[in-house]
């Protein structure tokens, strides 16, 4: 299991918001003010849900702009976290000082 979440759900929600705005513009041009008001309520709710979703994260989302696809990068990050979680700095310090003593 990974702690990394592809941003697809955020992209999909932003796409929904853009579609809602387009629809609202068309309704406004047609003079459908009541429908525009209802659409604005839906738009507000959608944006709020996305905001709440992002606020639940323990840290701000990161954007990776390097090479590799999403699955590849998630595998690399999971591997790195697994490696660092198994790393014990005290054991490393002890083995490092033992090596220095042997070299003298």
For each residue, the residues with C-beta under 8 A, 3 or more apart:
1:
2: 74 77 78
3: 81
4: 73 74 77 78
5: 9
6: 9 70 74
7: 10 11 61 63
8: 11 12
9: 5 6 12 13 53
10: 7 13 14 50 53 54 61
11: 7 8 14 15
12: 8 9 15 16
13: 9 10 16 17 46 49 50 53
14: 10 11 17 18 50
15: 11 12 18 19
16: 12 13 19 20 46
17: 13 14 20 21 43 46 47 50
18: 14 15 21 22
19: 15 16 22 23
20: 16 17 23 24 39 42 43 46
21: 17 18 24 25 43
22: 18 19 25 26
23: 19 20 26 27 39
24: 20 21 27 28 36 39 40 43
25: 21 22 28 29
26: 22 23 29 30
27: 23 24 30 32 35 36 39
28: 24 25 31 32 33 36
29: 25 26
30: 26 27
31: 28
32: 27 28 35 36
33: 28 36 37
34: 37 38
35: 27 32 38 39
36: 24 27 28 32 33 39 40
37: 33 34 40 41
38: 34 35 41 42
39: 20 23 24 27 35 36 42 43
40: 24 36 37 43 44
41: 37 38 44 45
42: 20 38 39 45 46
43: 17 20 21 24 39 40 46 47
44: 40 41 47 48
45: 41 42 48 49
46: 13 16 17 20 42 43 49 50
47: 17 43 44 50 51
48: 44 45 51 52
49: 13 45 46 52 53
50: 10 13 14 17 46 47 53 54
51: 47 48 54 55
52: 48 49 55 56
53: 9 10 13 49 50 56
54: 10 50 51 57 61
55: 51 52
56: 52 53
57: 54 60 61
58:
59:
60: 57
61: 7 10 54 57
62:
63: 7
64: 73
65:
66: 73
67:
68: 72 73 76
69: 72 73
70: 6 73 74
71: 74 75
72: 68 69 75 76
73: 4 64 66 68 69 70 76 77
74: 2 4 6 70 71 77 78
75: 71 72 78 79
76: 68 72 73 79 80
77: 2 4 73 74 80 81
78: 2 4 74 75 81 82
79: 75 76 82 83
80: 76 77 83 84
81: 3 77 78 84 85
82: 78 79 85 86
83: 79 80 86 87
84: 80 81 87
85: 81 82
86: 82 83
87: 83 84 92
88: 91 92
89: 92 93
90: 93 94
91: 88 94 95
92: 87 88 89 95 96
93: 89 90 96 97
94: 90 91 97 98
95: 91 92 98 99
96: 92 93 99 100
97: 93 94 100 101
98: 94 95 101 102
99: 95 96 102 103
100: 96 97 103 104
101: 97 98 104
102: 98 99
103: 99 100
104: 100 101
